[in-house]
Amino acid sequence: MNPVPAWFDAVIAAQLFAVDPPGTAGVLLRSRAGPVRDCWLAILRAALSPSRQVKHLPVHIADGRLLGGLDLNATLLAGRPVAERGLLAEADGGVLMLAMAERLSSSTTVHITAAMDQKEAIVERDGLSLRMPASFGVVALDEGLQDEAAPASLRDRLAFLLDLNEISLREADEIVIDGNQILAARERLRSLKVTEEQVDAICAASGALGIISLRAPLLALRVARASAALGGNAEVEQQDIAMAARLVLAPRALVFPQLDESEQREQPPEPPSNASDENENEQKAPDIDRALDEVILAAVAAALPPDVLLALRASSGRSRARSPGKAGMLQKSSQRGRPAGVLRGDLRAGAKLNLIETLRAAAPWQPLRRREAAKAGDGAARPRVLVRKDDFRITRFKQRSETATIFVVDASGSAALHRLAEAKGAVELLLADCYVRRDQVALIAFRGSVAELLLPPTRSLARAKRSLAGLPGGGGTPLAAGLDAAFALADLIRRKGQTPTVILLTDGRANIARDGGQGRPRAEEDAMSVARLLRAAEITAVLVDTSPRPGPAGAQLASEMGARYLPLPHADAAALSRAVLASVS
Amino acid sequence: MAISFPFSAIVGQDEMKLALLIAAVDPRVGGVLAFGDRGSGKSTAVRALAALLPRMKVVVGCRYNCNPDLPAEFCDECRARKTKGALKSAQVPVPVVDLPLGATEDRVVGALDLERALARGEKAFEPGLLARAHRGFLYIDEANLLEDHLVDLLLDVAASGENVVEREGLSIRHPARFVLVGTGNPEEGELRPQLLDRFGMSVEVKTPDDLPSRIEVVRRRDEFESDSAAFVAKWAKEETRLRKKITSARDLLPSVAVSNAALERAAKLCMTLGTDGLRGELTLMRAARALSALESAKTVTDDHLRRVAPSALRHRLRRNPLDDAGSSVRVDRAITEVFG
């Protein structure tokens, strides 16, 4: 089904990226750190000639370093503000390597994507107002597992989305790259044009694959050009378009293309590798438009692995990217927050010197101090700016501790549907309230033998609604698993500096133990032990007993959890959200 | 500066383009918010607007873009200058100022001029982005991710039209009236309701889903990227035509009449929708009037109201999270109810 190994594609992508880094925008490399990734990066480095420098961007980069700002040393020496170039401007003409792209904060992402769009880094900070050229290619290293992924806004802008996780080291051959070939290709790139038919075909193909963003076809065209340049062709040819479709469009496909069945049988997906020159002539049908469409779709179909096809068919057009990044969640880190003014103070460890304010405080005194210094007679090695200890200004940050409310919903048994509807309603109502207060909501459901995080902490109503639609119910009651998941999430939230609150909706009748085994006593014992863990961690919790006749089981669990107990047998969504709000605030 | 994509070459996105043109004709409409899909040309449209707008008259040497024809609105510096003699004026492009997300407060409101303070020991004010945006546009990309303290600051200035600076022993106030333009993607978080309300119009931007217009978008973009100068030259005529349209609409605007019947309709529409406050009606009227002026009509008709109603009211509805119908659908429903 898939004649070209993924590794081969990855190597071609590296070369095409090296031919035109700013044009193809970049590579999203989804892979664990390891020899396969190292091997690919080595190939990329060989392909990028030494003239293209590679700048590394650490995940928790400060805004000042990213965008540029005031150069402390130079400013003090020169006695006037001296700008320091940020990493974005330094990467101009080269490549920016993003480590751990799945952990990028939304603000960092926005700066990077804005610079990519405008090919410029705009600085408005520290009393500086600058525009610096910043035209670069991006290599985003995404080490995310399962749900964790690089921000969608970044993903949308990068031409190549590679996944090396499935490639074993045996398959990852070291391929020697001829740097001169790439340099020559770069020269050719300028004169290459795509025809209108090719534009039409790429657009049609991306439409047929359910790709919404218009960046995809644009990126595909640039990749096609790079491919033609690399192949040494004078024009962009069919095989280049097919290559671009396979590399750029296939990983973004949301629906399986509807190929004309008879056509497909006659003309099996032809591997459009570099070796396809010989049967190229056969492919050129009189109606080039249509033929090209099919070649592209065939190329895409060939590049989609079989299991992906199955998944795509099953979901038939539903979005694959269920969780579009984790933007908004990491928005508040303890270093940012709301600056609550500036304080005169000492430079203790951890204090953040506000350079601008310090200089401002020192500024009015300069003539006076200079005169004093001249009188004292140590005029020889006098710095341009005389800063005294009382000039030091420290930025204080006030961070309103955000709350994140975790709903843990018992989705088991016969009453599940009813309870779920209530919980969904309550989540949406609370979210509307949280939205005003800028707090977050998450949802965990447990049923059968597992607990599932249905809605990662979010503030977006749009996302919450999508996740809540079609929440299934029924099965056993793995209460311990649900509480485990809640505890893990609460811990995660707390590490981010937010305050978690757990709202558990259950009837308290556990019947599935932690290890998935049956049996009420063991299941209850497990649930109690996790509950004690929650209490020990001092996590605010509310237990809403939803059983028709609230009994001692729920109350006991609540007391073990250190939770407030709310028997609400017939609550509707509005009552539930009111009760929860009252008990949380 | 980089060459921007011509405004008239943007394919589709009629609602967003119209809203931006309305804001260009009558700044009092109060800004435009464009929320929508990635890669649908929101930022492109705003940047294109900067190149499209007719030039404006300013006092030469004024740091706050004062209008020489309106002495009542002068900043303190221009007032002082005027007593010394006649002011020189010049034609400059309308400022479209970027407010980047990482901007610090001192750059936004303005602060002590460090260079002069350090070099000469003088206490001088260095105007910030708000001063630069006066009489122009202030553009916030990803407005929903803007930090809260900057949002508060903007709200204050946008409401009063004046920037008051009290810091580092400086006490300065200068006019700062600008059209706020924000773009964003709702997937990445919502906008604070207070800020939402400050925007006169809000438009929803979708990527075109029909093949011909998608092809046209890609084609034009590709053409622009391979030779920007030639592409801009090709569209220059169209841009000039549009620019003239804005200028004549501005001239016509004061004489556009709004009948009592139209006012009644607007009020009824707002009541049906249950919008908070009177800002909805006001914006609706102003936007409809600007639209009539754009189309060289002397009176506001039902058709004008109907066309601007979704963008003027969409974001002012009370939120009801349990109502699955989007706000656009609710506005449409109310329009059918009122206009029949």
Contacts between the chains, C-beta under 8 A, distances in Angstrom:
chain1	res1	chain2	res2	distance
A	63	B	102	4.4
A	66	B	102	7.7
A	67	B	100	7.8
A	67	B	102	5.5
A	79	B	118	5.3
A	79	B	119	6.3
A	80	B	114	7.6
A	80	B	115	4.9
A	80	B	118	5.8
A	80	B	119	5.8
A	81	B	114	5.2
A	81	B	115	5.8
A	81	B	118	7.8
A	106	B	145	5.7
A	106	B	188	6.5
A	106	B	189	7.9
A	107	B	101	5.8
A	107	B	102	6.8
A	107	B	145	6.6
A	110	B	101	5.3
A	110	B	141	7.6
A	110	B	142	5.1
A	110	B	145	5.9
A	111	B	100	7.6
A	111	B	101	6.8
A	111	B	102	6.1
A	114	B	100	6.9
A	114	B	101	7.9
A	114	B	141	6.2
A	114	B	142	8.0
A	117	B	43	6.5
A	118	B	2	6.7
A	119	B	2	6.7
A	120	B	2	6.6
A	122	B	98	5.7
A	122	B	100	5.2
A	123	B	100	7.7
A	124	B	98	7.6
A	124	B	99	7.4
A	124	B	100	5.5
A	124	B	102	7.7
A	124	B	103	4.3
A	124	B	104	7.5
A	124	B	107	4.3
A	124	B	108	7.6
A	124	B	129	6.2
A	125	B	102	6.2
A	125	B	103	6.0
A	125	B	104	4.4
A	125	B	107	5.6
A	126	B	104	6.4
A	126	B	106	7.7
A	126	B	107	7.7
A	127	B	106	6.2
A	127	B	107	6.9
A	127	B	111	6.5
A	127	B	114	5.0
A	127	B	126	6.9
A	128	B	107	7.7
A	129	B	107	6.7
A	131	B	1	7.6
A	152	B	38	7.2
A	152	B	187	7.0
A	153	B	38	6.1
A	153	B	185	7.0
A	153	B	188	7.2
A	156	B	38	4.8
A	156	B	39	6.0
A	193	B	226	6.9
A	194	B	222	6.8
A	196	B	219	6.8
A	199	B	215	6.3
A	199	B	218	5.7
A	199	B	219	5.1
A	199	B	222	6.4
A	200	B	215	5.3
A	202	B	218	7.2
A	203	B	211	6.4
A	203	B	214	5.0
A	203	B	215	4.3
A	203	B	218	5.4
A	204	B	211	6.1
A	204	B	215	7.6
A	206	B	214	7.8
A	207	B	209	7.9
A	207	B	211	5.4
A	207	B	214	6.3
A	212	B	37	6.4
A	212	B	207	5.2
A	212	B	209	7.6
A	213	B	37	7.0
A	213	B	38	5.5
A	213	B	39	4.2
A	213	B	207	6.5
A	214	B	39	5.1
A	214	B	40	7.1
A	214	B	41	7.8
A	214	B	207	5.8
A	214	B	208	7.8
A	214	B	214	6.4
A	214	B	217	5.4
A	214	B	218	6.4
A	214	B	221	7.8
A	215	B	38	7.3
A	215	B	39	4.1
A	217	B	214	7.4
A	217	B	218	4.9
A	218	B	218	5.7
A	218	B	221	5.8
A	218	B	222	6.8
A	221	B	218	7.1
A	221	B	222	5.8
A	324	B	187	5.1
A	324	B	188	8.0
A	325	B	187	8.0
A	325	B	188	7.5
A	327	B	145	7.7
A	327	B	187	7.6
A	327	B	188	4.3
A	327	B	189	6.7
A	328	B	145	7.6
A	328	B	188	5.7
A	328	B	189	3.8
A	331	B	145	7.1
A	331	B	189	7.6
A	336	B	147	7.4
A	338	B	147	7.3
A	338	B	148	5.9
A	338	B	149	4.9
A	339	B	105	7.3
A	339	B	149	6.7
A	356	B	104	7.9
A	356	B	106	6.4
A	356	B	111	7.7
A	356	B	114	7.1
A	359	B	114	5.9
A	359	B	117	7.9
A	359	B	118	6.8
A	360	B	111	7.4
A	360	B	112	5.1
A	360	B	114	6.6
A	360	B	117	6.8
A	360	B	168	5.3
A	363	B	112	6.9
A	363	B	114	6.8
A	363	B	117	3.4
A	363	B	118	5.5
A	363	B	121	7.1
A	364	B	117	6.8
A	364	B	121	6.7
A	364	B	123	6.5
A	364	B	169	7.6
A	366	B	117	7.7
A	366	B	118	6.7
A	366	B	121	5.0
A	367	B	121	4.4
A	384	B	118	7.8
A	385	B	118	6.0
A	425	B	322	6.3
A	428	B	321	4.2
A	428	B	322	6.1
A	429	B	321	6.1
A	429	B	322	7.2
A	431	B	321	6.4
A	432	B	319	5.8
A	432	B	321	4.1
A	435	B	190	5.6
A	435	B	319	7.8
A	436	B	193	6.5
A	438	B	148	7.7
A	438	B	192	7.3
A	459	B	189	5.3
A	459	B	190	6.6
A	460	B	186	6.7
A	460	B	187	6.2
A	460	B	188	7.2
A	460	B	189	5.7
A	460	B	190	6.3
A	461	B	190	6.3
A	461	B	321	6.4
A	462	B	186	5.1
A	462	B	187	6.3
A	463	B	187	6.5
A	465	B	324	7.5
A	573	B	322	7.4
